[in-house]
Amino acid sequence: MTDPTNNLEIAAHPEGLRRVAIDPVSRVEGHGKVTLLLDENDRVHQVRLHIVEFRGFEKFIQGRPYWEAPVMVQRLCGICPVSHHIAASKAMDMIVGATLTPTAEKVRRLMHYGQILQSHALHFFHLCSPDLLFGFDSDVAKRNIVGIAAAYPDIAKQGVLLRKYGQEVIRVTAGKRIHGTGAIPGGVNKNVSIEERNYLLLDIAQTVAWCRESVDIARKLFEQNLDLYNNFGTFKSHTLNMIRADGAMDLYHGGLRARDMDGNTLFDHYDYSHYWDVIFEDVKPWSYMKFPFLRSLGPEEGWYRVGPLSRVTQCDFIPTPLADEQRKVFMAFNDGSATGATLGTHWARMIEMLHAAEQIQELLHDDDLQGSDLVSKGERQERGVGVIEAPRGTLIHHYKVDENDQIVRCNLIVSTTHNNQAMNEAIRQVARQYIDGRKLTEGLLNHIEVAIRAFDPCLSCATHALGKMPLEVELLDAEGGRVDVLTRSGEVFSCKENDVEAT
């Protein structure tokens, strides 16, 4: 039942287990909650990340003309709209039968690297640095970006200006910083002028230098907290990411690579236009977020991880010199321990941010950006699949369009959805390590949120969630009595084989 005086859920679990809820998880994009079930001896029996709100983009985009998709779907999120914009545009390239011109592809790549840069900077400096610099159970009053600005003004400024530069790259290529219109089916609607290029060149050298410093910050944090970072929520998992034909990291285009938890390759350079042959989606009654898994391994064993940690460790090399040098340091550090550590994701994320800055610097000297051949088309198709490596991981957009140019089916598998089971595994490990047998405190509960934040989840994208809820955490004993309480202000599409082949 619910207590109407404070909107607290106070129902006792039927087996007599105590229920602890973190609702909502803070400092992530979107809204979700975590529930823990504890027995009389304070042993953790169950930990789950719940997504409890739903917004149905896959449904209401049906009936819209296909050329609206790249603009519409980016309204899923204000943090990563560029990722949805480009993934949908790549899917629509297939619909119109287009092979992109050099100008169109490079303008899109520039836009995408601007998105990687600004998103990684936002996550590391604004959302995670309070935990990493102050400590997971530090004073909650200062464990935020305001506290960072007061204690580490240079780091805070660096984070703000890095994100600002990425946003300016997006503005130049997409027309505005959020929810732009630069990519269209078959190409782009504008090039990058000489004046715009020169404007972006003014700050790119400083941006690259700051990205190098950011990698150093992440590395030193790992070195200084080696035991904690190595063991915090760490687990073995399968991995999935996109890879270039020569094995290099490519965040815009390539084939799919999957490896098992022992490093054995399950498939490589797989054509993502038939992703459903290797990836299946399951649903659970307690979450609106789907649970993808590798078909060959099944739903129990086939879950996997995507994102910076997967990409940096599974690519053969990074095709920019500074980032590749840092990748080698990362891979060799402490006999490779960072490559499997959940908190190693922060270090990998900064290496990717450096790579994005290097790519931007290289593209700004490419004359193709000023080309005038912007759009192409070919033989019309009824199905389109677009895949990119978004900041949080592999992003899949899949559409079917009828003879009247209307979208009749849509399936989105976003990065956070791929990571769903991995996030659940991380918080289970942390809960059992830090919560078992201990008095409930805000700092201990924040450890669980730290594990979730390492994945940089975008719950709005993953579940199409909307809403805002207060945070109140209550600990009940086996009889349902209150032991402790904390207060903080503040249609599902399953990608089944027959369904997808029908699309």
N, C-alpha and C positions, 0 to 999 in steps of 0.2 A: 504494500500500500504506500501512499505518499502522504507525508505530513503537510497539510495545506498551509501551515504557518511559516515554513521555511523551504518548501519545495525539495526536501530531502527524501530520497528513497530509503525506506527503513525496513523493507521486507526482509525477514530472515530466510536463509536458504533452507530448502526442505530437508536437507541432510544435516542440518544443524551447524553448517559451516558459517563463519563470519565473513561478511562481504565488505571490502574496502574499495571505494571508487575514487579515481582521479578524474574529475569531470568539470571542465574540459582539460585536455593536455594543453599546456601553454607554450608560447614561443614556437609555434609551428603554423603553417598556412592551413587554414580550415579548422574544423572542430571535430574532436573525437574524445573518447574517454577510455580509461583502463579500469578493469575490475580485477580484484584479487579475492580468492576464497581461501580462508585460513581455518585450520581446525583448532581444537581446544589447546593444543600445544604450540600454537602460533606457527605451524608448518604450512607452507604454501602448497595448496592442492591444485590451483588453477589460476592462470593469469591470461587475460585476453585484452587485446586492443579492439574496441568496439567503434564502428562508424554507424551512427544511429539516425542520421538525417539523409535525405535523398532529394535530388533535383533533376534527374531525367533528361539530360541533354541528348542522349542517344535516341530518345523517343520524340521529343518535340522538334528535332531537326528534320524528321521525316515530313515529306511534302514540300520542302523548300527547294528552290532551284540549286543545282550543285555549285554554281559559282558563288553562292552566298556562304558556303561552308567555311572557307578560310577566315572569314570575318566573324561569323557567328560563334564558332566553337571556342575561339580564344576568350570569350566571355566567361568560360569556366573559371578563369583565374586572373587576378591582377598582377601576380608575381611572375608567372611563366606563360603569358599569352602568346609570346613569340613562338614558343615551342609548338603549341597547338596550331598556330597560324601556319607555320612551315610544314608540319606533318600533314595537315589537311590539304595544303597546296600541293605537296608531293603526291598525295592520293589523287587529287584532281588532275595532275599532269598525266596520270595513267588513263583517267576518264577521257581526256581530250587527245590522247595519243601523242603527247609532246615529248620531244627530246630537247632539253633546255639549251639555249644559247650560252656561250661562255660568259657573257655579261650577266644574264639572268642567274646562272648558278653562283657566280662569284658575289653578286649583290646579296643573294640569299645567304650564302655562307658568312659574309660579313655581318649580316643581321643576326645570324645564329650565334656567332662568336661573341657579339655584343651581349646577347642574352646569357650565355654561359658566364661571361665575366661579371655582369651585374648581379646575377642570381647567386653565384658562389660567394661574391663579396658580401651580399646581404646576409646570407645564411651564416657564414663564418664570423663576421664581425658584429652583426646586430643580434643574432639569435643564439649563437653558441659561445661566443667569447666570454660572456659573463660566467658561465659554468667553468670554462677552461682556465680562465685567468684568476677567478676568485675562489674556485672550489665548488664542488657539487652541493655541499651542505653549508655554504657560507651564508652570511646574513642576507635574507631574501630582500631586504629593503634596498640593498645596493647591487644585488645580482640581476642587473638589467643594463640596457645600453646607456642609461643616464649615469649609472655607477661607473661604467667603462670610460665614459667621457671625462668623468671627474678624476679617476685614478690613472688612466692611460690615455691622455688627450691625443697624443700623436697616433696611437693605434686607432682610436675612434675616428680621427680625421682621415686617416689613410683609408679606412673602410668606406666612409662616406664618399670620398672622391673617386675611389675605384668604381663604386656602383654608379656614380654620376657619369663617369666616362662611358661605361657600358650602355647606360641609358641614352647618351648622346649618339652613340653608334646606331642604336635602334631608331632613334628619331630621324637620323639622316636617311636610313635605308627603308624604314616603314612609314614615315610620315609623321609619327608622333611616338612618344615614349611608351605608352600603354594602348593596346588595342589599335594598332596601326593597320594599314591596308597595302603594304608594299608588295607582298606576294599575291599572285593571282594564278588561276589555272593556266599552266603553260609558260609561266615566266614571272616577270615583275612589272610594275606599272611606272617605274622610274629608275634611272641610273644614279650614280653618284657623280655630281658635278666636280669640276676642278676646285671650285671654292669650298665645297663641302669636304672634299678630300684634304685640302690644305688645312682646314679647320681641325679635322680629326688628327692630322699629323702633328699639330702643335703639342699635344700632351701624350702622344703614344710612348715616347721614350721614358718619360716619368712613370707612366702606367706600367710598363714592363718592369722597371726598377722596383716599384712598389709590390708587384706580384712576386718578384724574387724575394723580397723581404717577407712577404706573407708566407711563402714556403718555409723560410727560416723560422718564423714564429711557430708554425705548426710542428716542424721537426723538433725544435727545442722543447716544446711542451711534451712531446712524446718521450724525448730523452730524459727530461726531468721527472717524469711520472711513469717510468718504464713498467714497473710491476702493476700499477693500477691500469694503465692503458692496455697492457697486454692481456689482462684477465677480465676486464670489464665487459660483460655481455658478449664475450667472444665465443664463437661456435663455428664449426665447419659447414660449408654449404656449397651447393652447385652454383654456377655463375652463368650469366647470359649477357651478351653485349654485341654491338655491331662492330665489324672489323673491315678495314680496307682490303683490297685484293692481295696486297703484298704483306698483310698482317699488321700494318700500322694502325694506330688509333685514328679513327675518322668519326667525328661527331655528327657529320651531315649525311653521309651515305656509305653503303657497304653491304656485306652479307652478315648473317647471324652466326655467332660462335657460342657454343655452350660447352662447358667442361664440368665434370663431376667434382665432388669435394676432394678427391685425391689428385686432381689435375689432369685426368684423362679426358681427351676430347670426345664429346658425344656427337656433335656435328659442327661443321666449319664452313664458312662462306655460304651459308644456306640462303636461298632466295627468299627474302622476306615477303614477297607477294603471295607466298603460300605458307605463311606462318602457322596456320591452323593445323598443318600436318605434323608439327613438332610441339605446339603449345596448346593446351586445353585449359578451360576455365571452370572452376568449381564454385559453388555458392554455399554459404553457411547461414543458418537461421538467425545468428546473433550479430550480423554485420551486413551493411549494404555494400561493402567492398568485396570484390571477387577474389578468388584464390587461384591464380594460374599455376600450372605445373607442367613439367616436361612429359609429353605423352609416353615416351619410352620407359619412364621410371614410375609412372602412376601417381595418384593424388597424395599418397602418404609419404612417399620418398622423393617425389619429383619437384618439390618447391625449390626456389633458387633466389639468388641475389642479383640485383642490377645496380648500376650507378658508378660513381668514381672509383670505389675500391675494386670493383669488377673490371672496369675498363683499363685502369692503370696496370693492374696485375696480369690481365689476360691478353693485352695487346703485345705484339712482338717488339715494337718500339714506338716512340712518339715522334712524328715527323717535324719537330722543331727542336733546335739544338739545346736550348736552355732547359726546357721541360724534360727532354729525354735524359739529360744529365741528372736531373733531380729524380727522375724515375729510377735510374740505376742506383742512386743512393738509397732511395726508399726500399727497393727490392732487396738490397744487401744488408740493410740495417738490422743488427742483432740477429743474424742468421735468418732474416726474412720474417721475423715475428710480426712486424707491422702489416704485412700483406694479408693476414687473416684476422686482424684485430678490428672489432667494430669501431673503436675510436681512431683506428688508422685511416678511416674514411675521411676525416678532416684533413689529414696530411695529403692524401690522394686528391682531395677536392682542390687544394691550393696548387698542386702540380697542374691540374687541368686548367685552373684559372690562368696560370702562367702560359700554358700552351695557347689558350684563347687569345691572350694579349699578343703573343708572338705571331699568331695567324693574322690578327687584325693588322699588325705592323707590316707583314708581308703583303697582304691584299691591298693595302692603301698605296702601294707602289706598283700595282698592276693596272696597266692602261685599259684593260677590258672593263673596268668599272665605269669608264666613261663611254662605253659603246652605246649604240642606238638600236641594236637588234635585241629587243626585249622579250618578245613573245613568239612561241611556235605552237603548232598543233599538227596532228596526224590523224590516224584512223580512230574513230570514236569507239570507246569501250564501255561496258556496263558496270564494271567493277574497278575500284581503285584502292590501293593500299599504300599508305605513306608511313615510313618509319624514320625516325631520327634518334640520336642520342641526346635527350633533353638533359638539363643540369642534374636531375635526379635519377636518370637512367633511361632505358629503352622506352620509347613512346610509339605506340601503334595506333594508326587511324585507318579504318576500313569502311568503305561505303559501297552501296549499290545504287545505281541511278537508272531510272526507267526511260522509255522512249520519249517521254515528255520532259526530259531533263530534270526530273524531280528525284530527290533522294528518297529511296524506299527502305533502306536498311542502313544502320550505322552501328559500328562496334568500336569502342575506344578501350585500349588497354594501356593505362598510363603507368609511369615509372613506379609510383607509390603502390599501385596494385600489384605489380610484379614483386615488390618487396614485402607484401602483406605478411606472409608466413615468416619471413626472415625477421621482421620487426617483432612479431609475436614471440619468436624464439629468443630474441635478444632480451626482451623484458622478462621472460620467464627466468633466464639465467640470472639477471640482475636481482629480481625479486627473491629468488632462493638464496642468493649470496648475501643480500643486505637487509631483507625484511624479516626473514625467519627469526622468531624468538626475540624481536626487538620492539621497544616502545615506539609507537607511531609518531613520527615527526615530519615536518614539512621537508626537511633536508633529505631524509631517507626516501620519501616519495619522489623527490626531485631526481634521485638516481634513476628511477624508471623513465622519467621524462628525458633525461640526458641520453639514455639508450635510444629512445625514439628519435630525438633530434639528430642523432648521428646520421640517420638516413635522409635527413632533410625532407620529411614527408610533406606533400601537398595534399591534404585530405579533401580539399574542395575539388581538386582535379580527380582524385581517385574515386570519389563517391558522388561527386556532384552535390556536395553538402552545402547547406545554407543555414545560418543561424548563429546565435550567440548565447552562451549559457554561463551562469556563475559557477565557481568552483567551490564545492563543499565536500569534504571527505569525512566520513563517519566510520568508526570502528565499533562493531557490535560483538558482544560475547556470544557463546553458543546458545544462550537463552533469548537472545535478541535485545539485551540491555546495552545501553550506550556506554562504551569504555572511554572513547576519546573522539574529539571532533576538531576539524580544522576548516577554516573558511578563508577563501581568497576572493577579493573583489574582482572586482572585475567581471517502374517495372524493371527488374534486373535481367540483363541479357547475358545468358550463358552461351559461350562460344562452342556449341556442340557441333560435331562433325557435319551432320546433315544440315543444320542451320547455315553454317558457313558456306558449304558447298552450294547451297541454294542461293546464297548471296553472290 
